[in-house]
Amino acid sequence: MSSPLTFRRTRIAPTPSGYLHLGNAWSLKLTAGLTRRTGANILLRIDDLDRERVEEPYVQDIFDTLHFLDIPWDEGPRARADFERTWSQLRRMDLYRRSLEELRQQGVLFACACSRTQIARESAGGEYPGTCRDKGLSLDMPDVSWRVRTDIGKELTMQQLDAPVFKGLLDRSVKDFVVRKKDGYPAYQLTSLVDDLHFGVDLIVRGRDLWSSTLAQLYLADLLPGGTAFTNAIFHHHALFTNADGSKLSKSAGAASIQFLRREGKTPAGIFGMMGQIQ
């Protein structure tokens, strides 16, 4: 009989763009359960580079929700002031910039001036239609994003916790994905990967809705020095907690927020007992 898998570190990585909801609570509980099974430490990593949407009450809500639901974590900030002083992604901007410069030196980036509205108009499926791919726009132009020139035919390999090794291609939904946004901030696919490498995360737990993001980050890891630590990591994409109609919960759905449920008098046991709509 093979010995059970053990890991050094996993992470919970909420975004402070709204109040945490039932879906977030489900993911947090599942991640905490997996750490008991695999021996991994939990790192709290708050992804706060969407600067237009980050607000202090949302950051505080993360700590309030974790404490209320009794979700443990071993590493990372213990309170909002500690997070802002030491753990914010703003404190790791040099890491992200170095990775962006590495990609630029490799010549795998191109500048894109397209807006989301334009992309939606030109692509019925929402994937990037390649409008700026061969325009030769300068990466130093103002108001352009930086995209990775992807090869859709490249095979990717993903090690999975409770499923066979996946071998497949990059989803078209993340073709030529963005690594630096028009506002100059590094984009999620790059920062999530760089953070996982920086903190030595070897077990990555996330929802099924982030499957294509995992593939994008595996693609990116192949381009960056030290990226093999990410491609050798183990992934678990869990089921989602959904609305009754099967749609994904959003942070704008206030009645599903943990904060609202607490005000309504729900206990942690009562909140976890509500999770009967797992798809």
Wavefront OBJ file of the C-alpha trace (Angstrom):
o trace
v 0.000 0.000 0.000
v 1.378 3.422 -0.930
v 1.939 5.935 1.862
v -0.463 8.918 2.073
v 0.623 12.116 0.359
v 2.028 14.824 2.603
v 2.734 18.442 1.722
v 4.639 21.388 3.069
v 2.201 24.226 2.421
v -1.127 25.119 0.888
v -2.842 28.483 0.873
v -6.183 30.175 1.172
v -6.257 33.206 -1.103
v -9.413 35.326 -0.784
v -9.777 38.595 -2.660
v -11.030 41.661 -0.728
v -13.408 42.806 -3.473
v -16.586 42.061 -1.513
v -17.801 40.299 1.611
v -17.027 36.572 1.758
v -20.024 34.378 0.975
v -21.144 30.769 1.379
v -19.039 29.645 -1.560
v -15.933 31.104 0.039
v -16.805 29.449 3.344
v -17.172 26.085 1.603
v -13.751 26.458 -0.010
v -12.141 27.520 3.263
v -13.633 24.568 5.143
v -12.586 22.099 2.459
v -9.028 23.444 2.366
v -8.737 23.226 6.136
v -9.957 19.615 5.979
v -7.376 18.704 3.356
v -4.578 20.067 5.532
v -5.555 17.684 8.325
v -5.378 14.834 5.802
v -2.074 15.838 4.185
v -0.164 17.613 6.962
v 0.217 20.872 5.038
v 0.508 24.239 6.745
v -2.059 26.834 5.653
v -0.785 30.196 4.431
v -3.265 33.083 4.371
v -2.573 35.020 1.184
v -4.911 37.914 0.451
v -4.907 38.892 -3.235
v -5.307 42.673 -3.163
v -3.970 44.002 -6.478
v -7.391 44.733 -7.968
v -6.956 48.218 -6.559
v -10.209 49.620 -7.965
v -12.252 47.106 -5.944
v -10.229 46.592 -2.751
v -11.733 48.259 0.329
v -10.666 48.132 3.978
v -13.990 46.669 5.212
v -13.563 43.751 2.793
v -10.050 43.074 4.108
v -11.322 43.149 7.685
v -14.183 40.829 6.727
v -11.690 38.134 5.739
v -10.244 38.025 9.264
v -13.681 38.316 10.870
v -15.028 35.426 8.790
v -12.048 33.151 9.417
v -12.316 33.715 13.161
v -16.104 33.309 13.216
v -16.018 30.045 11.262
v -12.991 28.832 13.262
v -10.913 28.281 10.114
v -7.268 27.933 11.228
v -4.207 29.197 9.410
v -0.556 28.722 10.293
v 1.240 31.451 8.358
v 0.490 34.908 7.049
v -1.073 38.027 8.555
v -2.942 37.777 11.856
v -4.896 41.036 11.469
v -5.580 43.797 8.938
v -2.788 46.096 10.137
v -0.280 43.231 9.943
v -1.494 42.428 6.439
v -1.162 45.973 5.170
v 2.226 46.494 6.801
v 3.896 43.247 5.732
v 1.783 40.831 3.704
v -0.043 42.879 1.059
v 0.821 42.006 -2.530
v 1.955 45.625 -2.846
v 4.977 44.555 -0.733
v 5.948 42.004 -3.402
v 5.808 44.268 -6.442
v 9.538 43.829 -7.091
v 9.008 40.062 -7.480
v 6.240 40.594 -10.020
v 8.219 43.209 -11.937
v 11.220 40.892 -12.190
v 9.036 38.154 -13.655
v 7.475 40.588 -16.120
v 10.934 41.732 -17.193
v 12.017 38.099 -17.644
v 9.048 37.508 -19.957
v 9.797 40.711 -21.829
v 13.414 39.708 -22.375
v 12.256 36.373 -23.778
v 10.148 38.186 -26.361
v 6.973 36.280 -25.502
v 4.853 39.364 -24.746
v 2.855 41.690 -26.950
v 1.022 44.913 -26.187
v -2.743 45.063 -26.484
v -4.878 48.203 -26.616
v -8.236 46.377 -26.695
v -10.945 47.130 -24.157
v -13.133 44.453 -22.597
v -16.087 45.869 -24.516
v -14.220 45.553 -27.803
v -13.180 41.966 -27.069
v -16.749 41.021 -26.137
v -17.995 42.591 -29.373
v -15.473 40.753 -31.541
v -15.632 37.353 -29.815
v -18.943 35.625 -29.131
v -17.268 33.160 -26.765
v -15.433 35.859 -24.794
v -11.935 34.598 -25.667
v -9.343 37.061 -26.902
v -9.644 37.269 -30.720
v -5.974 38.164 -31.297
v -6.710 41.707 -32.459
v -3.360 43.206 -31.384
v -1.236 40.054 -31.616
v 0.611 41.075 -34.747
v 0.286 44.859 -34.637
v 3.743 45.350 -33.117
v 2.540 47.886 -30.545
v 5.230 49.013 -28.133
v 5.050 47.554 -24.634
v 5.984 51.031 -23.407
v 2.889 52.672 -24.883
v 0.433 54.123 -22.344
v -2.880 52.379 -21.742
v -1.897 48.960 -23.076
v -2.004 45.587 -21.369
v 0.744 42.990 -21.758
v -0.308 39.594 -23.059
v 1.607 36.328 -23.359
v 1.754 35.004 -26.916
v 0.437 31.499 -26.238
v 0.720 28.317 -28.279
v -2.679 26.628 -28.029
v -1.177 23.346 -29.275
v 1.321 23.037 -26.413
v 0.536 20.088 -24.112
v 0.328 20.845 -20.402
v 0.606 18.405 -17.515
v -1.165 18.808 -14.175
v -0.602 16.592 -11.132
v -3.926 16.082 -9.319
v -4.628 15.084 -5.725
v -7.579 12.734 -6.214
v -7.583 12.213 -9.973
v -5.227 10.931 -12.669
v -2.516 13.159 -14.093
v -4.097 15.556 -16.580
v -2.479 16.045 -19.962
v -4.150 18.534 -22.260
v -4.112 21.887 -23.985
v -4.569 25.457 -22.837
v -8.227 26.506 -22.800
v -9.142 28.998 -25.500
v -10.719 31.131 -22.767
v -7.190 32.060 -21.623
v -5.519 32.262 -25.032
v -2.941 35.102 -25.045
v -3.790 35.885 -21.413
v -2.923 39.180 -19.708
v 0.073 39.375 -17.346
v 0.101 43.154 -16.860
v -3.035 45.249 -16.857
v -3.518 48.644 -18.487
v -3.151 50.347 -15.100
v 0.390 48.958 -14.841
v -0.388 46.446 -12.105
v 0.565 42.797 -12.677
v -2.428 40.595 -13.473
v -3.798 37.662 -11.497
v -2.283 34.831 -13.575
v 1.220 36.195 -12.957
v 0.852 37.261 -9.322
v -0.803 34.016 -8.229
v 1.973 31.966 -9.817
v 4.793 34.165 -8.493
v 3.307 34.080 -4.990
v 2.953 30.295 -5.012
v 6.591 30.002 -6.077
v 7.762 32.594 -3.549
v 6.002 30.931 -0.610
v 6.834 27.359 -1.624
v 3.227 26.205 -2.025
v 3.102 22.567 -3.114
v -0.636 21.850 -2.692
v -2.974 24.207 -4.537
v -6.672 23.973 -3.686
v -9.133 26.020 -5.722
v -12.603 25.838 -7.252
v -13.456 24.178 -10.529
v -14.129 27.629 -11.957
v -10.360 28.270 -11.861
v -9.404 25.233 -13.960
v -8.483 27.370 -16.973
v -6.465 29.689 -14.718
v -4.453 26.702 -13.485
v -3.650 25.820 -17.090
v -2.612 29.409 -17.820
v -0.332 29.423 -14.775
v 1.206 26.078 -15.726
v 1.903 27.534 -19.170
v 3.488 30.606 -17.577
v 5.539 28.529 -15.144
v 7.266 26.859 -18.087
v 8.531 30.298 -19.138
v 9.901 31.490 -15.793
v 13.091 30.456 -13.967
v 12.212 28.183 -11.065
v 8.776 27.490 -12.482
v 9.197 23.719 -12.167
v 8.303 24.009 -8.469
v 4.821 25.015 -9.627
v 4.512 22.430 -12.392
v 5.494 19.775 -9.825
v 2.846 20.950 -7.342
v -0.340 18.954 -6.726
v -3.708 20.505 -7.577
v -7.222 19.933 -6.295
v -10.164 21.669 -8.020
v -13.154 21.328 -5.740
v -16.862 21.452 -6.469
v -18.602 24.815 -6.135
v -21.320 25.964 -3.806
v -23.983 27.439 -6.106
v -27.297 29.198 -6.149
v -30.427 27.047 -6.413
v -30.404 27.531 -10.216
v -26.826 26.236 -10.446
v -25.232 29.646 -11.053
v -22.081 30.667 -9.243
v -22.387 32.827 -6.138
v -20.955 36.312 -6.431
v -19.753 38.752 -3.796
v -22.534 41.113 -4.837
v -25.088 38.581 -3.530
v -25.407 40.125 -0.077
v -27.912 37.638 1.328
v -25.351 34.855 0.878
v -22.554 36.755 2.616
v -21.257 35.394 5.907
v -21.540 38.894 7.356
v -25.290 39.004 6.554
v -25.868 35.508 7.918
v -24.086 36.427 11.152
v -26.338 39.455 11.573
v -29.301 37.145 11.028
v -28.134 35.054 13.973
v -26.697 32.086 12.107
v -24.073 30.046 13.944
v -21.039 28.498 12.200
v -22.740 25.092 12.434
v -25.882 26.547 10.910
v -23.923 28.135 8.067
v -22.107 24.922 7.238
v -25.426 23.111 7.428
v -26.756 25.337 4.636
v -24.271 23.914 2.157
v -26.546 21.421 0.478
v -26.325 22.759 -3.049
v -22.859 21.484 -3.950
v -22.688 20.764 -7.670
l 1 2 3 4 5 6 7 8 9 10 11 12 13 14 15 16 17 18 19 20 21 22 23 24 25 26 27 28 29 30 31 32 33 34 35 36 37 38 39 40 41 42 43 44 45 46 47 48 49 50 51 52 53 54 55 56 57 58 59 60 61 62 63 64 65 66 67 68 69 70 71 72 73 74 75 76 77 78 79 80 81 82 83 84 85 86 87 88 89 90 91 92 93 94 95 96 97 98 99 100 101 102 103 104 105 106 107 108 109 110 111 112 113 114 115 116 117 118 119 120 121 122 123 124 125 126 127 128 129 130 131 132 133 134 135 136 137 138 139 140 141 142 143 144 145 146 147 148 149 150 151 152 153 154 155 156 157 158 159 160 161 162 163 164 165 166 167 168 169 170 171 172 173 174 175 176 177 178 179 180 181 182 183 184 185 186 187 188 189 190 191 192 193 194 195 196 197 198 199 200 201 202 203 204 205 206 207 208 209 210 211 212 213 214 215 216 217 218 219 220 221 222 223 224 225 226 227 228 229 230 231 232 233 234 235 236 237 238 239 240 241 242 243 244 245 246 247 248 249 250 251 252 253 254 255 256 257 258 259 260 261 262 263 264 265 266 267 268 269 270 271 272 273 274 275 276 277 278 279
